[in-house]
Amino acid sequence: AADAAASAPGVGIGLALSRRLARQMGAELRYVTTPSNGAVFELRLPAQSR
């Protein structure tokens, strides 16, 4: 998998599309800074009302 990712990098729209879909569902997708721990993304979903 790592070799495939290195030989065929993406075009960089995956996060933008994911963020758009999250917003359409009332959720939030964001990048959380974590020094020396790699990339961390946080998906916050609204609680279901009863």
MOPAC internal coordinates of N, CA, C and O (Angstrom, degrees):
PM7 1SCF
backbone

  N    0.0000 0     0.00 0     0.00 0    0    0    0
  C    1.4495 1     0.00 0     0.00 0    1    0    0
  C    1.5257 1   110.70 1     0.00 0    2    1    0
  O    1.2310 1   120.38 1   139.29 1    3    2    1
  N    1.3217 1   116.88 1   -40.71 1    3    2    1
  C    1.4602 1   119.88 1  -179.94 1    5    3    2
  C    1.5220 1   110.96 1   -64.55 1    6    5    3
  O    1.2310 1   120.46 1   140.87 1    7    6    5
  N    1.3424 1   116.72 1   -39.13 1    7    6    5
  C    1.4628 1   120.33 1   177.95 1    9    7    6
  C    1.5236 1   111.01 1   -64.19 1   10    9    7
  O    1.2310 1   120.46 1   139.77 1   11   10    9
  N    1.3168 1   116.72 1   -40.23 1   11   10    9
  C    1.4654 1   120.62 1   179.51 1   13   11   10
  C    1.5203 1   110.63 1   -65.19 1   14   13   11
  O    1.2310 1   120.21 1   139.31 1   15   14   13
  N    1.3169 1   117.20 1   -40.69 1   15   14   13
  C    1.4628 1   120.76 1   179.77 1   17   15   14
  C    1.5246 1   111.17 1   -65.58 1   18   17   15
  O    1.2310 1   120.57 1   142.33 1   19   18   17
  N    1.3277 1   116.52 1   -37.67 1   19   18   17
  C    1.4621 1   120.42 1  -179.58 1   21   19   18
  C    1.5219 1   111.87 1   -71.97 1   22   21   19
  O    1.2310 1   120.06 1   145.13 1   23   22   21
  N    1.3234 1   117.48 1   -34.87 1   23   22   21
  C    1.4573 1   120.14 1  -176.84 1   25   23   22
  C    1.5246 1   113.21 1   -84.91 1   26   25   23
  O    1.2310 1   119.89 1   160.42 1   27   26   25
  N    1.3159 1   117.82 1   -19.58 1   27   26   25
  C    1.4672 1   121.41 1  -179.14 1   29   27   26
  C    1.5226 1   110.00 1  -138.07 1   30   29   27
  O    1.2310 1   120.42 1  -106.05 1   31   30   29
  N    1.3349 1   116.80 1    73.95 1   31   30   29
  C    1.4625 1   119.09 1  -178.60 1   33   31   30
  C    1.5252 1   111.33 1   -64.47 1   34   33   31
  O    1.2310 1   120.99 1   -28.14 1   35   34   33
  N    1.3217 1   115.71 1   151.86 1   35   34   33
  C    1.4628 1   120.67 1   179.66 1   37   35   34
  C    1.5135 1   111.64 1   -73.38 1   38   37   35
  O    1.2310 1   121.44 1    -2.91 1   39   38   37
  N    1.3087 1   114.85 1   177.09 1   39   38   37
  C    1.4609 1   119.86 1  -179.28 1   41   39   38
  C    1.5208 1   111.61 1   -97.99 1   42   41   39
  O    1.2310 1   120.18 1  -177.97 1   43   42   41
  N    1.3312 1   117.26 1     2.03 1   43   42   41
  C    1.4546 1   120.45 1   173.51 1   45   43   42
  C    1.5124 1   115.90 1    84.33 1   46   45   43
  O    1.2310 1   119.58 1  -162.64 1   47   46   45
  N    1.3222 1   118.40 1    17.36 1   47   46   45
  C    1.4664 1   118.62 1  -179.42 1   49   47   46
  C    1.5253 1   112.98 1  -104.98 1   50   49   47
  O    1.2310 1   120.06 1   176.62 1   51   50   49
  N    1.3224 1   117.49 1    -3.38 1   51   50   49
  C    1.4656 1   120.85 1  -178.77 1   53   51   50
  C    1.5157 1   113.18 1   -58.70 1   54   53   51
  O    1.2310 1   120.15 1   133.27 1   55   54   53
  N    1.3262 1   117.33 1   -46.73 1   55   54   53
  C    1.4627 1   120.71 1  -179.70 1   57   55   54
  C    1.5225 1   110.93 1   -66.90 1   58   57   55
  O    1.2310 1   120.16 1   139.21 1   59   58   57
  N    1.3161 1   117.30 1   -40.79 1   59   58   57
  C    1.4678 1   120.40 1   179.14 1   61   59   58
  C    1.5221 1   111.16 1   -62.46 1   62   61   59
  O    1.2310 1   120.40 1   137.48 1   63   62   61
  N    1.3291 1   116.84 1   -42.52 1   63   62   61
  C    1.4680 1   119.91 1   178.24 1   65   63   62
  C    1.5229 1   111.23 1   -66.92 1   66   65   63
  O    1.2310 1   120.47 1   138.73 1   67   66   65
  N    1.3142 1   116.71 1   -41.27 1   67   66   65
  C    1.4631 1   120.83 1   178.96 1   69   67   66
  C    1.5195 1   110.92 1   -63.39 1   70   69   67
  O    1.2310 1   120.64 1   138.47 1   71   70   69
  N    1.3140 1   116.38 1   -41.53 1   71   70   69
  C    1.4680 1   120.54 1   178.83 1   73   71   70
  C    1.5233 1   110.47 1   -64.20 1   74   73   71
  O    1.2310 1   120.25 1   138.35 1   75   74   73
  N    1.3095 1   117.13 1   -41.65 1   75   74   73
  C    1.4732 1   120.84 1   179.16 1   77   75   74
  C    1.5295 1   110.83 1   -62.40 1   78   77   75
  O    1.2310 1   120.45 1   134.92 1   79   78   77
  N    1.3260 1   116.75 1   -45.08 1   79   78   77
  C    1.4650 1   120.51 1   178.46 1   81   79   78
  C    1.5269 1   111.30 1   -62.82 1   82   81   79
  O    1.2310 1   120.54 1   138.38 1   83   82   81
  N    1.3248 1   116.58 1   -41.62 1   83   82   81
  C    1.4637 1   120.16 1   178.89 1   85   83   82
  C    1.5267 1   110.47 1   -60.87 1   86   85   83
  O    1.2310 1   120.29 1   134.88 1   87   86   85
  N    1.3140 1   117.05 1   -45.12 1   87   86   85
  C    1.4748 1   120.71 1  -179.74 1   89   87   86
  C    1.5218 1   111.55 1   -63.22 1   90   89   87
  O    1.2310 1   120.26 1   142.78 1   91   90   89
  N    1.3206 1   117.11 1   -37.22 1   91   90   89
  C    1.4646 1   120.29 1   178.54 1   93   91   90
  C    1.5265 1   111.58 1   -64.64 1   94   93   91
  O    1.2310 1   120.49 1   155.32 1   95   94   93
  N    1.3232 1   116.67 1   -24.68 1   95   94   93
  C    1.4656 1   121.10 1   178.96 1   97   95   94
  C    1.5296 1   111.83 1   -95.94 1   98   97   95
  O    1.2310 1   120.44 1  -173.48 1   99   98   97
  N    1.3383 1   116.76 1     6.52 1   99   98   97
  C    1.4569 1   120.30 1  -179.47 1  101   99   98
  C    1.5177 1   113.42 1    79.97 1  102  101   99
  O    1.2310 1   120.45 1  -162.49 1  103  102  101
  N    1.3158 1   116.74 1    17.51 1  103  102  101
  C    1.4643 1   122.30 1  -179.07 1  105  103  102
  C    1.5253 1   109.65 1  -107.41 1  106  105  103
  O    1.2310 1   121.11 1    -1.86 1  107  106  105
  N    1.3194 1   115.48 1   178.14 1  107  106  105
  C    1.4625 1   121.31 1   178.65 1  109  107  106
  C    1.5210 1   108.79 1  -135.82 1  110  109  107
  O    1.2310 1   120.48 1   -47.23 1  111  110  109
  N    1.3104 1   116.70 1   132.77 1  111  110  109
  C    1.4582 1   122.69 1   175.98 1  113  111  110
  C    1.5139 1   107.08 1  -118.13 1  114  113  111
  O    1.2310 1   120.59 1   -53.82 1  115  114  113
  N    1.3297 1   116.47 1   126.18 1  115  114  113
  C    1.4582 1   118.93 1  -178.89 1  117  115  114
  C    1.5142 1   111.30 1  -144.26 1  118  117  115
  O    1.2310 1   121.79 1   -18.65 1  119  118  117
  N    1.3101 1   114.19 1   161.35 1  119  118  117
  C    1.4586 1   123.34 1   177.61 1  121  119  118
  C    1.5194 1   108.04 1   -91.62 1  122  121  119
  O    1.2310 1   120.57 1   -48.00 1  123  122  121
  N    1.3193 1   116.52 1   132.00 1  123  122  121
  C    1.4597 1   121.63 1   178.69 1  125  123  122
  C    1.5220 1   107.74 1  -112.10 1  126  125  123
  O    1.2310 1   120.37 1   -55.61 1  127  126  125
  N    1.3216 1   116.91 1   124.39 1  127  126  125
  C    1.4541 1   121.68 1  -178.88 1  129  127  126
  C    1.5254 1   110.70 1   -72.76 1  130  129  127
  O    1.2310 1   121.07 1   -53.45 1  131  130  129
  N    1.3205 1   115.56 1   126.55 1  131  130  129
  C    1.4626 1   121.83 1   176.44 1  133  131  130
  C    1.5218 1   108.19 1  -138.86 1  134  133  131
  O    1.2310 1   119.79 1   -82.95 1  135  134  133
  N    1.3180 1   118.00 1    97.05 1  135  134  133
  C    1.4609 1   120.99 1  -178.56 1  137  135  134
  C    1.5292 1   112.09 1   -54.48 1  138  137  135
  O    1.2310 1   121.14 1   -49.33 1  139  138  137
  N    1.2968 1   115.42 1   130.67 1  139  138  137
  C    1.4701 1   125.99 1   176.63 1  141  139  138
  C    1.5272 1   115.13 1    63.08 1  142  141  139
  O    1.2310 1   119.56 1  -166.46 1  143  142  141
  N    1.3388 1   118.45 1    13.54 1  143  142  141
  C    1.4654 1   120.24 1   177.93 1  145  143  142
  C    1.5201 1   112.21 1  -114.15 1  146  145  143
  O    1.2310 1   119.64 1  -171.43 1  147  146  145
  N    1.3092 1   118.29 1     8.57 1  147  146  145
  C    1.4604 1   120.82 1  -179.61 1  149  147  146
  C    1.5187 1   111.74 1    82.77 1  150  149  147
  O    1.2310 1   120.96 1    11.49 1  151  150  149
  N    1.3070 1   115.77 1  -168.51 1  151  150  149
  C    1.4615 1   121.35 1  -177.78 1  153  151  150
  C    1.5266 1   110.40 1   -83.97 1  154  153  151
  O    1.2310 1   121.14 1   -46.15 1  155  154  153
  N    1.3206 1   115.43 1   133.85 1  155  154  153
  C    1.4619 1   121.36 1   176.80 1  157  155  154
  C    1.5223 1   107.59 1  -128.58 1  158  157  155
  O    1.2310 1   121.18 1   -51.17 1  159  158  157
  N    1.3201 1   115.35 1   128.83 1  159  158  157
  C    1.4558 1   120.84 1   178.30 1  161  159  158
  C    1.5153 1   108.30 1  -117.68 1  162  161  159
  O    1.2310 1   121.14 1   -37.85 1  163  162  161
  N    1.3126 1   115.42 1   142.15 1  163  162  161
  C    1.4586 1   121.21 1  -176.32 1  165  163  162
  C    1.5194 1   109.05 1  -119.65 1  166  165  163
  O    1.2310 1   120.69 1   -52.40 1  167  166  165
  N    1.3232 1   116.28 1   127.60 1  167  166  165
  C    1.4602 1   122.19 1   177.28 1  169  167  166
  C    1.5176 1   107.23 1  -110.23 1  170  169  167
  O    1.2310 1   120.70 1   -63.03 1  171  170  169
  N    1.3243 1   116.26 1   116.97 1  171  170  169
  C    1.4654 1   121.43 1   179.26 1  173  171  170
  C    1.5187 1   108.59 1  -107.36 1  174  173  171
  O    1.2310 1   121.47 1   -58.91 1  175  174  173
  N    1.3214 1   114.79 1   121.09 1  175  174  173
  C    1.4575 1   121.39 1  -179.45 1  177  175  174
  C    1.5181 1   109.60 1  -107.33 1  178  177  175
  O    1.2310 1   120.15 1   -37.91 1  179  178  177
  N    1.3299 1   117.31 1   142.09 1  179  178  177
  C    1.4647 1   119.09 1   178.40 1  181  179  178
  C    1.5284 1   110.37 1   -70.17 1  182  181  179
  O    1.2310 1   120.98 1   -33.20 1  183  182  181
  N    1.3273 1   115.74 1   146.80 1  183  182  181
  C    1.4632 1   120.04 1   176.84 1  185  183  182
  C    1.5209 1   109.05 1   -70.85 1  186  185  183
  O    1.2310 1   121.13 1   -34.98 1  187  186  185
  N    1.2969 1   115.44 1   145.02 1  187  186  185
  C    1.4610 1   120.08 1   179.59 1  189  187  186
  C    1.5227 1   108.80 1   -76.32 1  190  189  187
  O    1.2310 1   120.81 1   -50.20 1  191  190  189
  N    1.3253 1   116.06 1   129.80 1  191  190  189
  C    1.4639 1   119.71 1   177.84 1  193  191  190
  C    1.5192 1   109.33 1   -85.63 1  194  193  191
  O    1.2310 1   120.90 1   -31.18 1  195  194  193
  N    1.3024 1   115.88 1   148.82 1  195  194  193
  C    1.4739 1   120.23 1  -178.21 1  197  195  194
  C    1.4944 1   111.12 1  -109.05 1  198  197  195
  O    1.2310 1   120.10 1   180.00 1  199  198  197

